[in-house]
Amino acid sequence: MASFKIKEFAAMHGVSVRTLRHYDQLGLLIPAHVNRHNGYRYYGEENRLTLQLIVFYKELGFALAEIKTLLQADPANQQQALRFQRNLLAMKQQRLGKMVDFIDELLSSNQHGATDMSEQFLNATNQQAFEQDKAAHLAEAKQRWGQTQSFQQSQQRLAKYSDADVQAINQQQQAIYQQLAALMPQGVADPQVQQQVHAARMLIHDHWYDCGVAQFAALGQMYVTDPKFTAHLNHYGAGFAEFLSQAIAHYAQQAEAG
C-alpha cells in the first residue's frame, strides 16, 4: 500500500503542509499513520480520495465544519458527489471553450479586417451562466448543511442527470428569474409575480427535492442572509435578491392563510 510523507502528499495535491496539519487538528483528514517516535505523518490512498472531496466541497463554498459532516455521510453519496464535481468541471470546460472560440474569431478578424466583436466578447467572458448553474445546486445542497433528506435527494437526482439535463433545468430557472426581475415594479403581491414564485418552487420540487412551502420560505431567507446568493441574484437587477426573498415570504404567508 502506497504511503506518502506529508510534504510529498501536500505537493501531489497542490496544498500546503500547514493546511494538512490544520485538517488533521480538525479531524477532517487524519493521516493513515503517525510515527510515535518522531511524529511524522504518513498518508495513504484513502487519504487521497478524502482530500479530493475536501477540495471539491470547498470549491462549492462549504465551510470546513460542514465538510466534516458531509464526509461522514454514506460512502455511496461520495460517488454522487463526484458526479456533481464532474458536472461543475464540465460547466467550466464549456466556458473555456467559448473563450477559445472568441480568440480564434479575433485572430481571424485581425487577418481579414477589424469587425465589431463586442457581443462575442461578452458571450465568451460571461461568468453568469456558470455561476447560475453552481448557485442553483448549492442552494439546495446547503439546506441544513447537507444533513437533511433534501440534500440526499438532490444528490440522488443529480447523479441521474446528464450535463444537458442540468443545463436545461438551470435555463428554466434563469428564465423564471428574468421574468421576476421584469415584474419587480409591480410589487411582491402581484398575481403574476406570485405565479412565477410558485414556478420557482415547483422547479426545485420537480427536479431537485421535495420542496414544501416552509422549506421554500427558508430558502428565500437564505437569499438575503448569505452574501454569495445575494450577489448572484442581484445580477438580475439591483435589489432583486431582496425582492425575491420578500416575494417568497408573501407566497408562504398566503399558503399558510389559505
Secondary structure, DSSP 8 states (H G I E B T S, - for coil): ---EEHHHHHHHHT--HHHHHHHHHTTSS--SEE-TTT--EEE-HHHHHHHHHHHHHHHTT--HHHHHHHHTS-HHHHHHHHHHHHHHHHHHHHHHHHHHHHHHHHHHHHHH-----HHHHHHHH--HHHHHHHHHHHHHHTGGGGTSHHHHHHHHHHHH--HHHHHHHHHHHHHHHHHHHHTGGG-TT-HHHHHHHHHHHHHHHHHTS---HHHHHHHHHHHHHSHHHHHHHGGGSTTHHHHHHHHHHHHHHHHHH-
